[in-house]
């Protein structure tokens, strides 16, 4: 019997659908796939090469791609016999999800989970989602807003606002992260928002913020920029279901520019049974699996067929339809080798500036310096 080992991240959304689908795959093919989990923080920072030497299948985040390619620790998936499948999956991509795993002409993973920073809110406490940044500030001033700012998520907020305002980070190439004036404007917006938000948010990731908002007695009823977790939209998952919507608009182009997240499934270059692993990866990413057993087990599909499916939306309070515009207009983070070190350092520097009341010009200058240093 062929046996494969996989690694994903520790949350029902990231673990349960893989276990459920692997059981079906075992019954279908005789190939056993077992899964282990690591924390969200580890998922965002743990070296993929180390995982590739221990696991056959790895759920990855796309900003690692440049480093992964240098380390040659993953198997390219764009084989000639897979071209029809790749074309089909590219056409079924939610926003840029599929393309984020392509680097230097090779496809290094297949999207199985699509996410971006979206808005979470309490339908039983608010008349509707927040539409504009000015309305968001007013709600924050009333003490009703949470914003996960634990690194790297503070930097994701910076990215989302920058792109929504029409000045996306990374546009300067290796010359810097962002135009100083544009960066200062984003910094000041975040500072204005955080004046009214519990400082405990500097220690919260999206899971922690969602957990707090889903309490029956939660004082905060909106989180405007957090990576959406469909689990919290499902009735019965937590005491109070969350609604999800497009991000509040700060610019003039609608809910565009959200920092794209999500995950892809990759095959280790050291896998002893690569054909079996590749077969499973393509099956897991396929439309029928994504809108069927993957979604039914609590997954958040990466396939657009699932996002448009009536049954999938009915089970989740229209999570997918209500956030689709944000996903389609999302912004792709840098992926070059060296970026990941900046992501952590940049988020920590941003938080230090916000918490210390430092001037925008100094903090943005440091972000630009750290970003340039990341290119080596």
VOLO-285660 format. One record per residue (C-alpha): residue number from 1; chain; x, y, z. Coordinates in Angstrom, 3 decimals. Layout:
VOLO-285660
ATOM    n  chain        c1        c2        c3
ATOM  NUM      A         X         Y         Z
...
//
This chain:
VOLO-285660
ATOM    n  chain        c1        c2        c3
ATOM    1      A     0.000     0.000     0.000
ATOM    2      A     1.247     3.487    -0.891
ATOM    3      A     1.247     5.785     2.138
ATOM    4      A     1.752     9.569     1.967
ATOM    5      A     2.232    12.063     4.793
ATOM    6      A     0.971    15.633     4.617
ATOM    7      A     1.349    18.817     6.643
ATOM    8      A    -1.246    21.588     6.926
ATOM    9      A    -2.189    24.260     9.467
ATOM   10      A    -4.066    23.843    12.707
ATOM   11      A    -7.665    24.941    12.243
ATOM   12      A   -10.812    23.023    11.244
ATOM   13      A   -10.815    24.892     7.929
ATOM   14      A    -7.273    23.742     7.156
ATOM   15      A    -7.360    20.220     8.592
ATOM   16      A   -10.831    18.668     8.514
ATOM   17      A   -11.422    18.783     4.731
ATOM   18      A    -8.040    17.194     4.052
ATOM   19      A    -8.789    14.322     6.410
ATOM   20      A   -12.257    13.817     4.912
ATOM   21      A   -11.062    13.923     1.314
ATOM   22      A    -8.093    11.664     2.063
ATOM   23      A   -10.473     9.009     3.386
ATOM   24      A   -12.391     9.144     0.118
ATOM   25      A    -9.161     8.967    -1.868
ATOM   26      A    -8.049     5.915     0.101
ATOM   27      A   -11.331     4.165    -0.656
ATOM   28      A   -11.042     5.153    -4.312
ATOM   29      A    -7.367     4.341    -4.960
ATOM   30      A    -5.930     2.457    -2.001
ATOM   31      A    -3.449     5.289    -1.388
ATOM   32      A    -3.405     6.378     2.256
ATOM   33      A    -2.780    10.058     3.036
ATOM   34      A    -2.377    11.067     6.679
ATOM   35      A    -2.195    14.662     7.857
ATOM   36      A    -0.470    16.545    10.652
ATOM   37      A    -1.004    20.193    11.650
ATOM   38      A     1.058    23.162    12.729
ATOM   39      A    -0.051    26.487    14.174
ATOM   40      A    -1.055    29.398    11.978
ATOM   41      A     2.059    31.265    13.125
ATOM   42      A     4.285    28.354    12.106
ATOM   43      A     2.400    28.025     8.844
ATOM   44      A     3.277    31.621     7.994
ATOM   45      A     6.964    31.339     8.871
ATOM   46      A     8.232    27.729     9.122
ATOM   47      A    10.891    26.799     6.522
ATOM   48      A     9.246    24.823     3.739
ATOM   49      A    12.469    22.959     2.951
ATOM   50      A    12.454    21.406     6.425
ATOM   51      A     8.859    20.283     5.911
ATOM   52      A     9.600    18.921     2.438
ATOM   53      A    12.226    16.586     3.882
ATOM   54      A     9.661    15.111     6.287
ATOM   55      A     6.381    15.191     4.359
ATOM   56      A     5.207    14.192     0.894
ATOM   57      A     2.426    16.782     0.574
ATOM   58      A     2.627    20.291     2.010
ATOM   59      A     0.011    23.017     2.219
ATOM   60      A     1.862    26.263     1.507
ATOM   61      A     1.391    30.025     1.360
ATOM   62      A     2.377    31.683    -1.947
ATOM   63      A     4.825    34.348    -0.644
ATOM   64      A     7.285    31.508     0.082
ATOM   65      A     7.570    30.677    -3.627
ATOM   66      A    10.785    32.563    -4.419
ATOM   67      A    12.625    30.954    -1.507
ATOM   68      A    11.135    27.531    -2.280
ATOM   69      A    12.361    27.629    -5.872
ATOM   70      A    15.895    28.505    -4.768
ATOM   71      A    15.851    25.628    -2.309
ATOM   72      A    14.547    23.189    -4.977
ATOM   73      A    12.416    21.437    -2.376
ATOM   74      A     9.142    21.124    -4.316
ATOM   75      A     8.198    19.199    -7.435
ATOM   76      A     7.011    21.269   -10.440
ATOM   77      A     3.460    20.299   -11.348
ATOM   78      A     3.274    21.562   -14.941
ATOM   79      A     4.040    18.234   -16.620
ATOM   80      A     3.024    17.791   -20.276
ATOM   81      A     0.351    15.213   -19.439
ATOM   82      A    -1.170    17.648   -16.926
ATOM   83      A    -1.549    20.618   -19.276
ATOM   84      A    -5.331    20.149   -19.783
ATOM   85      A    -5.826    19.928   -16.013
ATOM   86      A    -3.721    23.037   -15.415
ATOM   87      A    -5.631    25.026   -18.032
ATOM   88      A    -8.901    23.972   -16.431
ATOM   89      A    -7.749    24.930   -12.927
ATOM   90      A    -6.375    28.260   -14.160
ATOM   91      A    -9.794    29.037   -15.660
ATOM   92      A   -11.418    28.097   -12.345
ATOM   93      A    -9.183    30.336   -10.248
ATOM   94      A   -10.689    32.684    -7.677
ATOM   95      A    -8.944    35.935    -8.537
ATOM   96      A    -5.197    35.417    -8.856
ATOM   97      A    -5.099    32.343    -6.611
ATOM   98      A    -3.833    29.937    -9.284
ATOM   99      A    -1.197    32.290   -10.669
ATOM  100      A     0.341    33.009    -7.275
ATOM  101      A     1.910    29.538    -7.268
ATOM  102      A     3.572    30.012   -10.652
ATOM  103      A     7.179    31.207   -10.591
ATOM  104      A     9.886    31.193   -13.265
ATOM  105      A     7.697    29.309   -15.686
ATOM  106      A     6.765    26.469   -13.326
ATOM  107      A     3.630    25.671   -11.316
ATOM  108      A     4.669    24.812    -7.756
ATOM  109      A     1.290    24.268    -6.088
ATOM  110      A    -2.432    24.092    -6.839
ATOM  111      A    -4.902    26.341    -5.000
ATOM  112      A    -7.134    24.433    -2.598
ATOM  113      A    -8.149    27.382    -0.419
ATOM  114      A    -8.860    30.965    -1.524
ATOM  115      A    -8.767    33.839     0.941
ATOM  116      A    -8.060    37.526     1.217
ATOM  117      A    -8.596    40.153     3.855
ATOM  118      A   -12.377    40.605     3.985
ATOM  119      A   -14.833    42.064     6.483
ATOM  120      A   -16.391    40.016     9.292
ATOM  121      A   -19.410    41.388    11.117
ATOM  122      A   -22.222    40.400    13.452
ATOM  123      A   -25.576    40.343    11.594
ATOM  124      A   -27.392    40.154    14.942
ATOM  125      A   -25.728    43.348    16.174
ATOM  126      A   -25.326    45.565    13.086
ATOM  127      A   -27.860    46.553    10.432
ATOM  128      A   -25.334    45.781     7.709
ATOM  129      A   -21.664    45.573     6.849
ATOM  130      A   -19.538    48.723     6.841
ATOM  131      A   -19.163    50.250     3.379
ATOM  132      A   -16.621    53.075     3.768
ATOM  133      A   -13.513    53.804     5.799
ATOM  134      A   -15.139    56.890     7.331
ATOM  135      A   -18.049    54.778     8.566
ATOM  136      A   -15.526    52.308     9.923
ATOM  137      A   -13.818    55.029    11.947
ATOM  138      A   -17.150    56.033    13.455
ATOM  139      A   -17.887    52.439    14.444
ATOM  140      A   -14.408    52.079    15.927
ATOM  141      A   -14.903    55.237    17.967
ATOM  142      A   -17.943    53.525    19.493
ATOM  143      A   -15.723    50.625    20.610
ATOM  144      A   -17.216    48.073    18.226
ATOM  145      A   -14.259    47.180    15.983
ATOM  146      A   -11.538    44.515    16.214
ATOM  147      A    -8.495    44.400    13.938
ATOM  148      A    -6.020    41.492    14.123
ATOM  149      A    -2.563    43.073    14.176
ATOM  150      A    -0.279    40.260    15.276
ATOM  151      A     2.599    40.081    12.797
ATOM  152      A     2.403    39.540     9.898
ATOM  153      A    -1.266    40.635     9.835
ATOM  154      A    -0.574    44.290    10.621
ATOM  155      A     1.501    44.468     7.444
ATOM  156      A    -1.378    42.852     5.547
ATOM  157      A    -3.642    45.694     6.729
ATOM  158      A    -1.032    48.170     5.493
ATOM  159      A    -0.921    46.391     2.124
ATOM  160      A    -4.702    46.258     1.759
ATOM  161      A    -5.205    49.943     2.490
ATOM  162      A    -2.306    50.970     0.239
ATOM  163      A    -3.687    49.063    -2.743
ATOM  164      A    -7.261    50.152    -2.058
ATOM  165      A    -6.065    53.764    -2.104
ATOM  166      A    -4.436    53.186    -5.489
ATOM  167      A    -0.809    53.017    -4.286
ATOM  168      A    -0.033    49.279    -4.027
ATOM  169      A     3.082    48.241    -2.178
ATOM  170      A     5.834    46.716    -4.286
ATOM  171      A     5.226    48.963    -7.293
ATOM  172      A     8.717    50.468    -6.919
ATOM  173      A    10.423    47.118    -7.466
ATOM  174      A    13.753    46.832    -5.686
ATOM  175      A    13.827    50.585    -5.010
ATOM  176      A    11.515    50.300    -2.013
ATOM  177      A     8.226    49.045    -0.675
ATOM  178      A     6.110    52.148    -1.257
ATOM  179      A     6.265    55.830    -2.126
ATOM  180      A     6.992    57.665     1.165
ATOM  181      A     3.987    59.990     0.937
ATOM  182      A     1.629    57.153     0.040
ATOM  183      A     3.047    55.030     2.841
ATOM  184      A     2.609    57.851     5.331
ATOM  185      A    -1.046    58.263     4.325
ATOM  186      A    -1.677    54.559     4.936
ATOM  187      A     0.153    54.655     8.258
ATOM  188      A    -1.944    57.581     9.450
ATOM  189      A    -5.178    55.793     8.547
ATOM  190      A    -4.130    52.746    10.546
ATOM  191      A    -3.066    54.956    13.439
ATOM  192      A    -6.429    56.724    13.406
ATOM  193      A    -8.214    53.378    13.496
ATOM  194      A    -6.050    51.857    16.232
ATOM  195      A    -6.659    54.820    18.552
ATOM  196      A   -10.118    53.354    19.154
ATOM  197      A    -9.277    49.648    19.144
ATOM  198      A    -8.284    47.406    22.049
ATOM  199      A    -4.446    47.173    22.139
ATOM  200      A    -4.889    43.437    22.708
ATOM  201      A    -5.384    43.293    18.931
ATOM  202      A    -1.613    43.599    18.533
ATOM  203      A    -1.493    40.035    19.824
ATOM  204      A    -4.397    38.703    17.760
ATOM  205      A    -4.374    36.801    14.477
ATOM  206      A    -7.573    36.366    12.408
ATOM  207      A    -8.522    33.204    14.282
ATOM  208      A    -8.284    34.925    17.674
ATOM  209      A   -10.270    37.925    16.441
ATOM  210      A   -12.949    35.687    14.934
ATOM  211      A   -13.202    33.695    18.165
ATOM  212      A   -13.672    36.870    20.197
ATOM  213      A   -16.298    38.295    17.854
ATOM  214      A   -18.240    35.021    17.837
ATOM  215      A   -18.905    35.154    21.589
ATOM  216      A   -22.537    35.884    22.455
ATOM  217      A   -21.523    38.861    24.610
ATOM  218      A   -18.882    40.297    22.271
ATOM  219      A   -18.619    44.086    22.455
ATOM  220      A   -16.972    44.278    19.030
ATOM  221      A   -19.162    43.608    16.036
ATOM  222      A   -16.944    44.290    13.023
ATOM  223      A   -13.474    43.328    11.881
ATOM  224      A   -12.886    45.188     8.623
ATOM  225      A    -9.646    43.638     7.393
ATOM  226      A    -9.031    40.036     8.363
ATOM  227      A    -8.534    36.811     6.453
ATOM  228      A   -11.998    35.311     6.206
ATOM  229      A   -12.610    31.943     7.856
ATOM  230      A   -15.738    30.323     6.477
ATOM  231      A   -16.019    28.152     9.607
ATOM  232      A   -17.350    31.131    11.571
ATOM  233      A   -20.160    31.659     9.044
ATOM  234      A   -21.501    28.142     9.592
ATOM  235      A   -24.456    27.882    11.984
ATOM  236      A   -23.450    26.061    15.144
ATOM  237      A   -19.675    26.368    14.710
ATOM  238      A   -19.580    29.022    17.428
ATOM  239      A   -22.370    30.548    19.569
ATOM  240      A   -22.810    33.564    17.276
ATOM  241      A   -22.305    33.116    13.508
ATOM  242      A   -20.385    35.841    11.725
ATOM  243      A   -21.400    37.463     8.480
ATOM  244      A   -18.760    38.203     5.851
ATOM  245      A   -18.666    40.986     3.286
ATOM  246      A   -16.364    42.987     1.043
ATOM  247      A   -13.840    45.287     2.700
ATOM  248      A   -14.784    48.878     3.569
ATOM  249      A   -13.685    51.182     0.782
ATOM  250      A   -11.063    53.842     1.412
ATOM  251      A   -10.310    54.680    -2.228
ATOM  252      A   -12.407    55.241    -5.335
ATOM  253      A   -12.213    51.868    -7.099
ATOM  254      A   -14.433    49.744    -4.875
ATOM  255      A   -13.300    46.800    -2.712
ATOM  256      A   -10.015    46.203    -4.523
ATOM  257      A    -6.482    45.689    -3.266
ATOM  258      A    -7.026    43.268    -0.409
ATOM  259      A    -3.872    41.287     0.378
ATOM  260      A    -4.451    37.856    -1.162
ATOM  261      A    -3.936    34.814     1.033
ATOM  262      A    -5.214    31.277     0.725
ATOM  263      A    -3.224    28.071     0.396
ATOM  264      A    -2.014    25.641    -2.218
ATOM  265      A    -1.108    21.975    -2.115
ATOM  266      A     2.461    21.155    -3.122
ATOM  267      A     4.438    17.935    -3.588
ATOM  268      A     7.832    17.481    -1.968
ATOM  269      A    10.796    17.045    -4.288
ATOM  270      A    11.945    14.304    -1.892
ATOM  271      A     8.671    12.334    -2.084
ATOM  272      A     9.229     8.600    -2.597
ATOM  273      A     5.920     8.208    -4.469
ATOM  274      A     5.660    11.412    -6.520
ATOM  275      A     3.114    10.142    -9.042
ATOM  276      A     0.699     9.159    -6.276
ATOM  277      A     1.179    12.524    -4.568
ATOM  278      A     0.630    14.492    -7.790
ATOM  279      A    -2.506    12.500    -8.578
ATOM  280      A    -3.937    13.307    -5.158
ATOM  281      A    -3.068    17.009    -5.448
ATOM  282      A    -4.863    17.417    -8.779
ATOM  283      A    -7.879    15.449    -7.547
ATOM  284      A    -8.116    17.568    -4.381
ATOM  285      A    -8.000    20.819    -6.385
ATOM  286      A   -10.637    19.703    -8.897
ATOM  287      A   -14.008    21.436    -9.082
ATOM  288      A   -16.148    18.449    -8.119
ATOM  289      A   -14.104    17.682    -5.012
ATOM  290      A   -13.841    21.322    -3.998
ATOM  291      A   -17.577    22.006    -4.195
ATOM  292      A   -18.440    18.575    -2.802
ATOM  293      A   -16.594    16.768    -0.009
ATOM  294      A   -14.008    19.502     0.540
ATOM  295      A   -16.604    22.214     1.194
ATOM  296      A   -18.926    19.844     3.060
ATOM  297      A   -16.139    19.025     5.527
ATOM  298      A   -15.660    22.698     6.402
ATOM  299      A   -13.051    23.645     3.839
ATOM  300      A   -12.841    27.022     2.154
ATOM  301      A   -12.390    26.053    -1.507
ATOM  302      A    -9.870    27.566    -3.863
ATOM  303      A   -11.925    26.657    -6.931
ATOM  304      A   -14.324    29.233    -8.391
ATOM  305      A   -16.884    26.560    -9.278
ATOM  306      A   -17.332    25.970    -5.554
ATOM  307      A   -17.519    29.714    -4.831
ATOM  308      A   -20.448    30.026    -7.245
ATOM  309      A   -22.234    26.877    -6.080
ATOM  310      A   -25.693    27.506    -4.592
ATOM  311      A   -25.480    24.717    -2.008
ATOM  312      A   -22.018    25.760    -0.852
ATOM  313      A   -23.240    29.326    -0.337
ATOM  314      A   -26.492    28.265     1.339
ATOM  315      A   -24.521    26.356     3.986
ATOM  316      A   -22.347    29.372     4.810
ATOM  317      A   -24.622    32.410     4.820
ATOM  318      A   -23.432    33.327     1.301
ATOM  319      A   -19.860    33.709     2.536
ATOM  320      A   -18.511    33.233    -0.983
ATOM  321      A   -20.919    35.407    -2.924
ATOM  322      A   -20.657    38.205    -0.364
ATOM  323      A   -16.856    38.417    -0.513
ATOM  324      A   -16.226    37.456    -4.150
ATOM  325      A   -15.638    41.020    -5.382
ATOM  326      A   -12.891    41.491    -2.798
ATOM  327      A   -11.224    38.227    -3.837
ATOM  328      A   -11.407    39.027    -7.528
ATOM  329      A    -9.815    42.426    -6.963
ATOM  330      A    -7.198    41.235    -4.476
ATOM  331      A    -3.534    42.201    -4.617
ATOM  332      A    -0.703    39.656    -4.790
ATOM  333      A     2.104    40.051    -2.295
ATOM  334      A     5.771    39.995    -3.390
ATOM  335      A     7.155    36.470    -3.761
ATOM  336      A    10.874    36.971    -4.376
ATOM  337      A    13.519    35.060    -2.457
ATOM  338      A    14.145    37.104     0.676
ATOM  339      A    10.616    38.461     0.978
ATOM  340      A     9.549    36.269     3.891
ATOM  341      A    12.163    37.708     6.251
ATOM  342      A    10.929    41.197     5.395
ATOM  343      A     7.295    40.259     6.006
ATOM  344      A     7.962    39.459     9.649
ATOM  345      A    10.447    42.269    10.254
ATOM  346      A     8.267    44.818     8.466
ATOM  347      A     5.179    43.907    10.474
ATOM  348      A     7.119    44.125    13.736
ATOM  349      A     8.522    47.538    12.761
ATOM  350      A     5.085    48.800    11.808
ATOM  351      A     3.624    47.705    15.139
ATOM  352      A     6.471    49.233    17.099
ATOM  353      A     5.841    52.543    15.361
ATOM  354      A     2.102    52.461    15.948
ATOM  355      A     2.385    51.442    19.578
ATOM  356      A     5.180    53.918    20.254
ATOM  357      A     3.507    56.865    18.552
ATOM  358      A     6.369    57.304    16.092
ATOM  359      A     6.068    59.679    13.107
ATOM  360      A     4.930    58.162     9.842
ATOM  361      A     7.988    59.314     7.902
ATOM  362      A    10.403    57.435    10.176
ATOM  363      A     8.425    54.197    10.157
ATOM  364      A     7.832    54.208     6.395
ATOM  365      A    11.517    54.941     5.755
ATOM  366      A    12.415    51.913     7.850
ATOM  367      A     9.906    49.751     5.967
ATOM  368      A    11.460    50.813     2.689
ATOM  369      A    14.968    50.107     3.989
ATOM  370      A    14.032    46.675     5.290
ATOM  371      A    12.313    45.826     2.027
ATOM  372      A    15.353    46.764    -0.074
ATOM  373      A    17.625    44.775     2.240
ATOM  374      A    15.451    41.729     1.605
ATOM  375      A    16.693    41.557    -1.985
ATOM  376      A    20.213    40.875    -0.729
//
